[in-house]
Amino acid sequence: MSSITLATILYLDNFYGWFYFIAELFIFIYKGYGLYYPPEIIGLEVAGLILFWITFMGRIETGIMGNKTENSGPLSYFVILCLIGGFGYAYFMSL
């Protein structure tokens, strides 16, 4: 049985993902121009942010598809992508 709570959380999480991505881009712009930050490192971190965002959007789409079809396969991928996303959040929040 599909969960309306999960559907609502994923719907709102989509907006949060866009906001987080744009806010992090502005933070990287500030780091690049306002602080001394090595250019090669900031390039790697922006690439990491883009990969994290792609994983984040894939997680949301997989969760929505698994919830709508009530299939355990996409929901198990959703849980795995949640764990990977947790590492991404920990990295970007701590640094």
N, CA, C and O of each residue as an XYZ file, in Angstrom:
380
protein
N       0.841     -1.174      0.000
C       0.000      0.000      0.000
C       0.893      1.246      0.000
O       1.771      1.383      0.852
N       0.671      2.129     -0.932
C       1.516      3.321     -1.026
C       1.223      4.264      0.138
O       0.107      4.326      0.654
N       2.251      4.986      0.525
C       2.174      5.845      1.697
C       2.014      7.300      1.270
O       2.837      7.831      0.525
N       0.956      7.933      1.746
C       0.755      9.355      1.457
C       1.780     10.201      2.218
O       2.160     11.279      1.761
N       2.218      9.717      3.363
C       3.227     10.446      4.133
C       4.553     10.477      3.374
O       5.197     11.522      3.279
N       4.956      9.323      2.834
C       6.199      9.276      2.069
C       6.090     10.135      0.814
O       7.049     10.815      0.447
N       4.945     10.113      0.158
C       4.754     10.937     -1.040
C       4.856     12.420     -0.707
O       5.450     13.188     -1.465
N       4.283     12.825      0.418
C       4.343     14.229      0.829
C       5.768     14.634      1.177
O       6.223     15.710      0.788
N       6.471     13.779      1.904
C       7.854     14.079      2.290
C       8.746     14.175      1.057
O       9.591     15.067      0.973
N       8.568     13.272      0.107
C       9.379     13.326     -1.112
C       9.050     14.549     -1.951
O       9.938     15.138     -2.568
N       7.786     14.933     -1.980
C       7.391     16.134     -2.724
C       8.053     17.376     -2.140
O       8.589     18.205     -2.875
N       8.013     17.500     -0.825
C       8.626     18.660     -0.170
C      10.149     18.586     -0.209
O      10.826     19.612     -0.281
N      10.683     17.363     -0.161
C      12.134     17.184     -0.216
C      12.693     17.615     -1.563
O      13.854     18.015     -1.652
N      11.890     17.540     -2.598
C      12.319     18.010     -3.918
C      12.589     19.514     -3.884
O      13.587     19.977     -4.437
N      11.711     20.275     -3.241
C      11.931     21.719     -3.114
C      13.152     22.008     -2.238
O      13.939     22.907     -2.534
N      13.299     21.242     -1.166
C      14.459     21.419     -0.301
C      15.750     21.138     -1.057
O      16.747     21.831     -0.856
N      15.744     20.129     -1.923
C      16.937     19.787     -2.702
C      17.376     20.917     -3.604
O      18.566     21.219     -3.697
N      16.417     21.546     -4.274
C      16.761     22.688     -5.126
C      17.295     23.853     -4.297
O      18.277     24.492     -4.677
N      16.650     24.128     -3.169
C      17.105     25.216     -2.304
C      18.509     24.941     -1.779
O      19.351     25.839     -1.768
N      18.770     23.706     -1.341
C      20.075     23.343     -0.805
C      21.156     23.478     -1.875
O      22.245     23.983     -1.602
N      20.855     23.027     -3.086
C      21.826     23.099     -4.178
C      22.172     24.541     -4.512
O      23.346     24.871     -4.679
N      21.174     25.399     -4.611
C      21.417     26.807     -4.929
C      22.154     27.512     -3.797
O      23.048     28.320     -4.046
N      21.782     27.208     -2.548
C      22.471     27.816     -1.402
C      23.935     27.391     -1.359
O      24.811     28.213     -1.091
N      24.206     26.118     -1.621
C      25.597     25.653     -1.633
C      26.390     26.294     -2.768
O      27.574     26.586     -2.602
N      25.761     26.516     -3.907
C      26.460     27.204     -4.991
C      26.845     28.624     -4.587
O      27.950     29.079     -4.882
N      25.932     29.324     -3.910
C      26.263     30.667     -3.432
C      27.370     30.631     -2.381
O      28.208     31.531     -2.329
N      27.377     29.606     -1.555
C      28.452     29.465     -0.570
C      29.792     29.241     -1.271
O      30.809     29.798     -0.858
N      29.795     28.431     -2.324
C      31.036     28.208     -3.063
C      31.485     29.459     -3.795
O      32.685     29.704     -3.915
N      30.552     30.248     -4.282
C      30.922     31.527     -4.904
C      31.563     32.436     -3.860
O      32.572     33.084     -4.139
N      30.992     32.490     -2.671
C      31.577     33.291     -1.593
C      32.962     32.769     -1.215
O      33.885     33.556     -1.003
N      33.109     31.447     -1.129
C      34.411     30.873     -0.804
C      35.441     31.211     -1.880
O      36.598     31.500     -1.572
N      35.019     31.174     -3.128
C      35.955     31.416     -4.223
C      36.403     32.858     -4.324
O      37.560     33.127     -4.647
N      35.501     33.790     -4.053
C      35.835     35.211     -4.217
C      36.113     35.932     -2.897
O      36.929     36.854     -2.864
N      35.461     35.533     -1.828
C      35.610     36.250     -0.564
C      36.674     35.697      0.351
O      37.190     36.423      1.201
N      37.015     34.443      0.201
C      38.002     33.799      1.057
C      39.140     33.260      0.209
O      39.002     33.085     -1.002
N      40.259     33.002      0.856
C      41.339     32.334      0.140
C      41.011     30.849      0.102
O      40.943     30.193      1.142
N      40.813     30.340     -1.067
C      40.454     28.940     -1.257
C      41.149     28.467     -2.521
O      40.993     29.100     -3.566
N      41.908     27.384     -2.470
C      42.625     26.929     -3.667
C      41.656     26.606     -4.812
O      40.661     25.914     -4.600
N      41.941     27.103     -6.021
C      41.010     26.916     -7.146
C      40.790     25.450     -7.516
O      39.684     25.071     -7.901
N      41.828     24.626     -7.404
C      41.645     23.222     -7.777
C      40.770     22.471     -6.761
O      40.063     21.532     -7.125
N      40.820     22.882     -5.506
C      39.991     22.243     -4.489
C      38.537     22.661     -4.633
O      37.638     21.831     -4.504
N      38.301     23.923     -4.896
C      36.915     24.378     -5.038
C      36.271     23.743     -6.273
O      35.069     23.476     -6.273
N      37.053     23.501     -7.315
C      36.520     22.811     -8.491
C      36.094     21.386     -8.167
O      35.052     20.921     -8.628
N      36.913     20.689     -7.362
C      36.555     19.331     -6.951
C      35.312     19.328     -6.067
O      34.468     18.438     -6.173
N      35.207     20.322     -5.199
C      34.047     20.362     -4.319
C      32.774     20.709     -5.083
O      31.709     20.180     -4.763
N      32.855     21.573     -6.071
C      31.682     21.874     -6.895
C      31.278     20.638     -7.694
O      30.087     20.363     -7.845
N      32.251     19.893     -8.206
C      31.945     18.648     -8.912
C      31.295     17.639     -7.963
O      30.361     16.933     -8.342
N      31.794     17.579     -6.736
C      31.179     16.712     -5.730
C      29.760     17.135     -5.403
O      28.889     16.289     -5.200
N      29.520     18.445     -5.351
C      28.171     18.947     -5.106
C      27.232     18.571     -6.246
O      26.081     18.205     -6.005
N      27.707     18.656     -7.475
C      26.870     18.292     -8.617
C      26.563     16.796     -8.595
O      25.428     16.398     -8.856
N      27.559     15.963     -8.286
C      27.304     14.526     -8.166
C      26.345     14.224     -7.019
O      25.484     13.352     -7.138
N      26.491     14.940     -5.915
C      25.582     14.768     -4.793
C      24.163     15.158     -5.176
O      23.208     14.490     -4.778
N      24.016     16.233     -5.946
C      22.697     16.679     -6.362
C      22.053     15.677     -7.318
O      20.851     15.424     -7.234
N      22.839     15.111     -8.220
C      22.317     14.089     -9.134
C      21.846     12.868     -8.341
O      20.782     12.314     -8.620
N      22.639     12.454     -7.354
C      22.232     11.345     -6.493
C      20.974     11.697     -5.719
O      20.090     10.857     -5.553
N      20.887     12.925     -5.250
C      19.735     13.383     -4.492
C      18.468     13.334     -5.344
O      17.433     12.838     -4.898
N      18.552     13.846     -6.560
C      17.374     13.836     -7.437
C      17.020     12.417     -7.870
O      15.840     12.094     -8.003
N      18.008     11.574     -8.088
C      17.744     10.166     -8.397
C      17.075      9.458     -7.242
O      16.210      8.604     -7.440
N      17.479      9.817     -6.023
C      16.862      9.233     -4.830
C      15.394      9.611     -4.749
O      14.550      8.768     -4.448
N      15.090     10.853     -5.010
C      13.699     11.301     -4.933
C      12.855     10.617     -6.006
O      11.755     10.141     -5.724
N      13.367     10.567     -7.231
C      12.614      9.928     -8.314
C      12.413      8.440     -8.042
O      11.335      7.906     -8.302
N      13.438      7.763     -7.523
C      13.315      6.350     -7.206
C      12.312      6.130     -6.079
O      11.525      5.184     -6.120
N      12.336      6.999     -5.078
C      11.374      6.885     -3.976
C       9.950      7.113     -4.441
O       9.041      6.402     -4.011
N       9.737      8.088     -5.308
C       8.386      8.357     -5.823
C       7.904      7.172     -6.661
O       6.758      6.742     -6.532
N       8.786      6.644     -7.524
C       8.401      5.523     -8.369
C       8.100      4.281     -7.523
O       7.119      3.581     -7.774
N       8.937      4.011     -6.528
C       8.711      2.850     -5.666
C       7.460      2.984     -4.831
O       6.770      1.995     -4.583
N       7.157      4.187     -4.395
C       5.960      4.405     -3.593
C       4.700      4.275     -4.449
O       3.710      3.688     -4.011
N       4.731      4.812     -5.654
C       3.541      4.747     -6.520
C       3.265      3.334     -7.014
O       2.109      2.916     -7.084
N       4.322      2.592     -7.359
C       4.122      1.243     -7.882
C       4.043      0.194     -6.786
O       3.720     -0.962     -7.057
N       4.334      0.584     -5.555
C       4.327     -0.323     -4.402
C       5.256     -1.511     -4.630
O       4.926     -2.645     -4.281
N       6.403     -1.243     -5.210
C       7.391     -2.260     -5.532
C       8.565     -2.125     -4.571
O       9.032     -1.018     -4.306
N       9.041     -3.254     -4.048
C      10.119     -3.196     -3.063
C      11.482     -2.955     -3.697
O      12.397     -2.502     -3.009
N      11.650     -3.245     -4.990
C      12.942     -3.041     -5.656
C      13.377     -1.588     -5.662
O      14.462     -1.275     -5.172
N      12.552     -0.680     -6.208
C      12.947      0.732     -6.191
C      13.054      1.306     -4.777
O      13.863      2.199     -4.529
N      12.246      0.799     -3.859
C      12.338      1.311     -2.489
C      13.624      0.867     -1.806
O      14.149      1.585     -0.955
N      14.141     -0.312     -2.168
C      15.430     -0.720     -1.596
C      16.563      0.132     -2.173
O      17.499      0.484     -1.455
N      16.484      0.468     -3.473
C      17.464      1.405     -4.045
C      17.340      2.777     -3.396
O      18.336      3.470     -3.190
N      16.113      3.161     -3.078
C      15.864      4.434     -2.411
C      16.570      4.479     -1.054
O      17.175      5.491     -0.699
N      16.493      3.393     -0.308
C      17.150      3.347      1.008
C      18.666      3.412      0.845
O      19.340      4.096      1.615
N      19.208      2.713     -0.146
C      20.663      2.749     -0.393
C      21.097      4.159     -0.774
O      22.121      4.644     -0.295
N      20.320      4.819     -1.635
C      20.655      6.191     -2.012
C      20.498      7.155     -0.833
O      21.189      8.173     -0.778
N      19.607      6.853      0.100
C      19.486      7.669      1.317
C      20.758      7.584      2.150
O      21.222      8.589      2.690
N      21.319      6.387      2.253
C      22.556      6.225      3.010
C      23.716      6.963      2.337
O      24.513      7.615      3.012
N      23.810      6.861      1.014
C      24.853      7.579      0.280
C      24.657      9.087      0.429
O      25.624      9.828      0.607
N      23.411      9.536      0.357
C      23.111     10.959      0.535
C      23.457     11.455      1.926
O      23.854     12.607      2.095
N      23.309     10.593      2.921
C      23.688     10.972      4.277
C      25.165     11.299      4.394
O      25.547     12.228      5.106
N      25.994     10.538      3.697
C      27.428     10.843      3.683
C      27.693     12.171      2.982
O      28.558     12.936      3.409
N      26.960     12.447      1.914
C      27.102     13.721      1.220
C      26.724     14.891      2.096
O      27.428     15.900      2.134
N      25.599     14.758      2.811
C      25.193     15.816      3.730
C      26.224     16.021      4.830
O      26.548     17.158      5.172
N      26.740     14.933      5.384
C      27.741     15.059      6.445
C      28.993     15.756      5.931
O      29.586     16.562      6.648
N      29.402     15.460      4.711
C      30.599     16.092      4.153
C      30.392     17.585      3.953
O      31.220     18.390      4.380
N      29.301     17.956      3.313
C      29.083     19.369      3.006
C      28.708     20.188      4.243
O      28.978     21.388      4.284
N      28.107     19.580      5.227
C      27.773     20.318      6.446
C      28.995     20.511      7.335
O      29.127     21.546      7.989
N      29.888     19.530      7.367
C      31.043     19.641      8.253
C      32.132     20.514      7.657
O      32.904     21.127      8.394
N      32.209     20.580      6.328
C      33.275     21.368      5.716
C      32.701     22.617      5.095
O      33.441     23.419      4.525
